[in-house]
């Protein structure tokens, strides 16, 4: 079964409000098996647009990734953000097929 992922690009506009979100989101991620593969860090935008912060979370399945997004725990964490960030986020199914080479 393919894993599920959240791929997010974030510009934090109100750091104090965003800290409230960060403090609350871990409960949802833990409940649905999410783990960070990327959480900030250095990057180079080689084509297209970017935001200041990038995040990739891995979940055991696409269904779990969607369930986490729709969960009351995650929606509560989002509400605590109070408009503290501009976010682009997709929930996407991983690929389990053949690889190059």
C-alpha positions as CSV (number, residue, x, y, z in Angstrom):
1,X,0.0,0.0,0.0
2,X,1.3,3.4,-0.9
3,X,2.1,5.9,1.8
4,X,0.4,9.3,2.0
5,X,2.1,12.7,2.3
6,X,1.5,16.3,3.1
7,X,3.6,18.7,1.1
8,X,3.4,22.2,2.4
9,X,5.0,25.6,1.7
10,X,4.6,28.2,4.4
11,X,5.3,31.9,5.0
12,X,4.9,32.6,8.7
13,X,3.3,36.1,9.1
14,X,2.6,36.1,12.8
15,X,5.2,34.1,14.6
16,X,3.5,34.1,18.0
17,X,0.2,32.8,16.5
18,X,2.1,30.2,14.4
19,X,3.7,28.9,17.6
20,X,0.3,28.1,19.0
21,X,-0.4,26.0,15.9
22,X,2.9,24.1,16.2
23,X,2.3,23.4,19.9
24,X,-1.0,21.8,19.1
25,X,-0.5,19.9,15.8
26,X,1.6,17.1,17.2
27,X,-1.4,15.3,18.7
28,X,-3.0,14.9,15.3
29,X,0.2,13.8,13.6
30,X,0.9,11.2,16.3
31,X,-2.7,9.8,16.2
32,X,-2.6,9.3,12.4
33,X,1.0,8.0,12.2
34,X,2.5,11.2,10.7
35,X,6.2,11.8,10.8
36,X,8.2,14.7,9.5
37,X,10.6,14.0,6.6
38,X,11.2,17.8,6.0
39,X,10.5,20.5,8.6
40,X,12.1,23.7,7.6
41,X,15.8,23.5,6.7
42,X,17.9,24.9,4.0
43,X,16.7,24.9,0.5
44,X,17.3,26.4,-2.9
45,X,14.5,27.4,-5.2
46,X,15.7,26.2,-8.6
47,X,12.5,26.9,-10.6
48,X,9.1,28.5,-9.9
49,X,8.0,30.2,-6.7
50,X,8.8,29.3,-3.1
51,X,7.8,30.2,0.4
52,X,10.2,30.6,3.3
53,X,9.4,27.3,5.0
54,X,8.8,23.8,3.6
55,X,7.3,20.8,5.3
56,X,6.8,17.1,4.2
57,X,5.0,14.7,6.5
58,X,4.7,11.0,5.7
59,X,1.7,8.9,6.8
60,X,1.2,5.1,6.7
61,X,-1.4,5.6,3.8
62,X,-3.1,8.2,1.8
63,X,-6.3,7.5,3.7
64,X,-4.5,8.2,7.0
65,X,-3.1,11.5,5.6
66,X,-6.6,12.7,4.6
67,X,-8.0,11.5,7.9
68,X,-5.5,13.6,9.8
69,X,-6.3,16.7,7.7
70,X,-10.0,16.2,8.4
71,X,-9.6,15.3,12.1
72,X,-11.0,17.4,14.9
73,X,-7.5,17.4,16.4
74,X,-5.9,18.9,13.4
75,X,-8.7,21.4,12.7
76,X,-8.3,22.6,16.3
77,X,-4.6,23.1,15.8
78,X,-5.3,25.1,12.6
79,X,-7.8,27.3,14.4
80,X,-5.0,28.1,17.0
81,X,-2.9,29.5,14.2
82,X,-5.2,32.6,14.0
83,X,-4.1,33.6,10.5
84,X,-0.4,33.4,11.5
85,X,0.8,31.9,8.2
86,X,0.1,31.8,4.4
87,X,0.1,28.1,3.5
88,X,0.0,26.0,0.3
89,X,-0.6,22.4,1.1
90,X,-1.4,19.2,-0.8
91,X,-2.2,15.8,0.5
92,X,-0.9,13.2,-2.0
93,X,-0.6,9.5,-2.5
94,X,2.9,8.1,-2.7
95,X,4.2,5.9,-5.5
96,X,4.9,2.2,-5.1
97,X,5.8,1.4,-8.7
98,X,9.0,0.6,-10.6
99,X,11.9,2.9,-10.1
100,X,14.5,4.0,-12.7
101,X,17.5,1.8,-13.2
